[in-house]
Amino acid sequence: MSHDRRALARPVRALAPLAALGMMALAGCAAGGADEAALGTEENPVQLGVVGASEPYWSVYEEAVEAEGIALEIVDFTEYTQPNPALSEGELDINQFQHIQYLAEYNESSGDDLQPIGATAIYPLGLYSDKYDSVEEIPDGETVVVPNDTTNQARGLLVLQSAGLIALEDGGSSLSTVDDIIEDESRVQVNAVDAAITVTSLPDVAAAIVNNDFLGNAGLTAEDAIASDDPSDPTALPYVNIFAVRADDIDDEVLNQLVEIYQSTQEVLDGVQESAGGTAVFATTPKDELQTALADVQETIAAQ
């Protein structure tokens, strides 16, 4: 998911997980005729849900949106589990905090049908080594570690496959595990460990897939990676961060304009890049491709 986080020019509504929906529901009742006004007007501003609205680029984005004549309110949530239910229940018009894989898992578990309408960025997951300067230098038979949580394990394995270190059954997927490694076609052994341990394992293994959250404390930067996601690789598409809406709103003109403003405002992109420590790779993948990718991931999940 995106690492979306100083105060907005206008007040941002920070909502606690359970109180949030009730408060917004009451606000909707009090608004009376707001639903009759066109979306994006002062009487009915677009409600955009994010996690971490204190990042400076959100205030820049808000100003850019309003410069186009669209009224916008950014609703800040404290937990990743909240923006999708709020969108589903109509308390938001759109949200931006997750990648396709996360949305697919939400839709499958909830029976919902939220859909992506635009891409923001992918934050590459990297392979790091204390011993080798390139993937090619890693000797056959060495050990590499990956995170053991479902999403990052699969993603890490796809990075290793892309780097030529392993082969995965059926080409791998966003649900691959170490059990899917084809040993006689792979150059290295792979162990799955807690994500926080991957970076501390570096002295003992050939290389490790390390989440961006743990790089700073280890004195590493994204530039130190010897391999990472290739955003142009179809297997990386589930990890592209997105704007999501209810299925009935995928063609809404105002909501799609919000995506265009985000993607075309350089000051916003610069702010996102600063917040991400230079790791963001921006994407403008068409929404139909995003929706196809979502359907494919959901199908894979449902088949498990």
N, C-alpha and C positions, 0 to 999 in steps of 0.2 A: 504494500500500500504506500500511498504517497506520504511524505513527511511534512504534511502541510501544517506550520505554526505561525509585536509591539502593538499596540492598540490601534484600532481602526479609527479613521477620521470621524465616523459616526459610531454611536454605541453599538456594540455587538452583543447579541443575546446569548449569554452562556447558560446552558441548560443542564441541570443535573439529570442523570439517566431516567429515573422514574417520574420525577416531577415535570420533566420537559414536556411530555405529551399532554399531560393534564393542563399545564399552563397554556400551551399553545391552543388546546381545544377551547379553553375559556376565552382566549383572545379572539378566536374565530367567531364565537358566539357574540362577543361584544362588537365585532366589526360590522355585524348587520349586513349591509348591502355590499360589502367588499367583493363578494363572489360575482356580483353583477358587473363590476368594472373590468375593463380589459386588463389582462395580465401585464404587469410591468408599468402600470400607471401608479401615481401616488396613492390612489385609493386601493390599489391591489398590487403592491410591490411583489416581485419575485422573491420567494423564500428559498435561499440557497444554504444547504446544510454542509458544514465542514467539520473537521476535527483539527483544532489548533489554529483558530482564526487570528491569533495574536501575531502570526508571522507578518512582517511589514508588507509583503507583496499583496496581501488581501485588501489592504486599504487602497493600494494603487489600482488593483483590479476593480474595486467598487467605484472609484472615481472614473475609470475608463468606461465602465458600463453606463454610469449615469450621464457621462458626456454624450452617449448615444441616445439619450432620452429614455432610458429604461430605469425605473425605480427598483432598487435592489436592497434586500435585507439579508445579511449574512448571519446565520444561526450557528453558534458554536456548540459542539457537543464534546463531552469529556471522555466518551468511550466509543470505540469503533462499532459496538453492537447497536448503537442507537439511530444513526441517520437513515438506515434502510427501512426499519419499521415506521419511522416518522414520515418518510416519503410515501411508503405504501398506504398509510392511513390518511394521506392528504394534508398533513401538517407542513410538508415541504413541497416545493415544486420541482426541485432538482437537488442533487447532492454531488459532492466531489471529494472523495477521500479514499477510494478503494481501487484495486485493480480487478480485471475481469475474473480471475480465479476466485477472489473473495466474493464477488457478486454471484458467481455461479453456485458456490457453496451455500450462500444465503438463499438464493431462489429455490434450490433443491430441498433445503431443510425446512423452508417456510411455506413452500407451495406458491410462492409469489412469482411475478413476471416483470421485474424491473429490467430496464434495458439501457445499454450505453448509447449515447448520441454523439460522443466526441472523445478524443484522446488528449491527454495532457503530456505525460512523460513516463518513461520507464527508468527505474533506478537500478542500474546493473548490479548483479550479484557477482562478486569476484572470487577468484582462486588466488591464494597467497602462499608464499614459501619463504622460509628463512634460509634455505639451502640452495635453491636453484633460481636462476634468472629467467628461465623460460620453461615452457611445458616440455619442449624437446629434450631438455637436459635431465628430466626425471627418468631414472632407470626403470626398466620393466620390473615388476614385482614389488615396487615400493608401496607404501600405504598412504592413502589420502583420506581425510575425514570430511564429512558433510554434516550439516545440522540434522537432528532427528525429528523435528516437527514436520508434519505432512507437507505443507506448502514449500518450505525452503529445502527439504530433502529432495523432493522431485526436481525443483528448480536447479539445485546444485548438481544433481546427476545429469541434467540436460547440459549444463555448462561443461562438465567433464566429458560428456559425449561429443559436444561440439569441438572441444579441444583435442579430441582423438585419444583420450585416455581410457575410455570405456565404451562398450556397446550395450544398448538396452533393448530388451524384447520389443518387437514391433516398432522400433524407432523411438520409444519412450513417449511419455505424456506428462501432463501436469499432476498426475497421481502416481508416477513411478516411485518405487522404493528400491532399496539395495537388493531385494530379492529378484528384481527384474534385470540385474546385471548379467550379461552373457560372459561368463568368466574366461572361456577359451578365446574370446575375441577382444578381451580387455587387457590393457597394459599394466594396470595397477589394482591393488586391493583397496576396497572402500569400506570404511567404518562410519556408522552414524552415531553421533554423540550430541549431547545437549548443545544448543547454539552458543551458549556463553563459554563453552569449553573449547570450541573449535580454534579460537585464536590462541589460547594458552597451550594448545597441543602442538603448535608450530615447531618448537624445538625437537619434538619427538617423531614427527612424521615428515613425509616429503612435501606435503602441501595441504592446505585446508580451505574449504569454502567458508568465508567469514561474512556474516551479515554486516551491513554498513554501520549499524548501531554500535558495534564493538571495535571499530577501526581506531577511533580517536584515542581511547585508553591504551591501545597497544602501540601507539606511535606510528600507525599506518595511515595511508591515504589511498583513495581509489586508484591513483596513478601507480601504486605499488603492485597492483594485481598482475599476474602473469597470464590470466585469461578471465573472461567475464561474459555475461549475456551479450549476444549480438542482437540488437533490437530489430534488425532486418530478417532475422531467422524466424520462420513461422512458429517454432516451438517457444519463442519468447513472448509471443503476442498475449497469452493469458496474463502476463505480468505488466501490461501497459495500464497505467492509471487512467481513469475515465470520469466523465460526467454521466450520471445516471438519472433516468426519469421513469415515470410510470409508462407502461406499454402504450397507453392511449395518447401519450404526449410526444412520441418520438418525432413527429413532424411539426411540432409547435414552432412557429417562426421565432418567437421571442427567446425561447429556451435554446434553440439552435444558434441564435445570434450571440448568446452568452459564450458558447464554445468558440465561435469565430473571434470574439473580442479577446478571449484568453490566449488563443493561439497566435494572434497577430499583434499583440501589444508587447513590444520589446522590453519595456520597463518591468512588466509583470514577469516575463521569462527570465530577465536578469535577476529579479528578486528570488524567484524559485531556485535558480541555479546557485545563488549565494546561500540560501537556506539549506540546500542539498549538499553543500560543500563541493560543488563542481561535478557531482555524479549524475545529474539529470541528463537524459537523452530525450529531447522533445519529439513528440509524435503527432502527426496529423492524419492518422489512419482513418479512412472513410467510415462512417457509422455503420454502413451495411456490412463491412468486413468485421467490425467490432461485434456486431450482433451475431454474425455467423460464428465467430470465435466463441462467443458466450454459449451459443447453442451446442457447439461441439464439446466444450468443457462439461456442460450440464449432462450431455449424453454419456460422456465418459464416467461422470460421477454416478449417474443413475444405474449404470451397468455394473458397478462394483458390488 
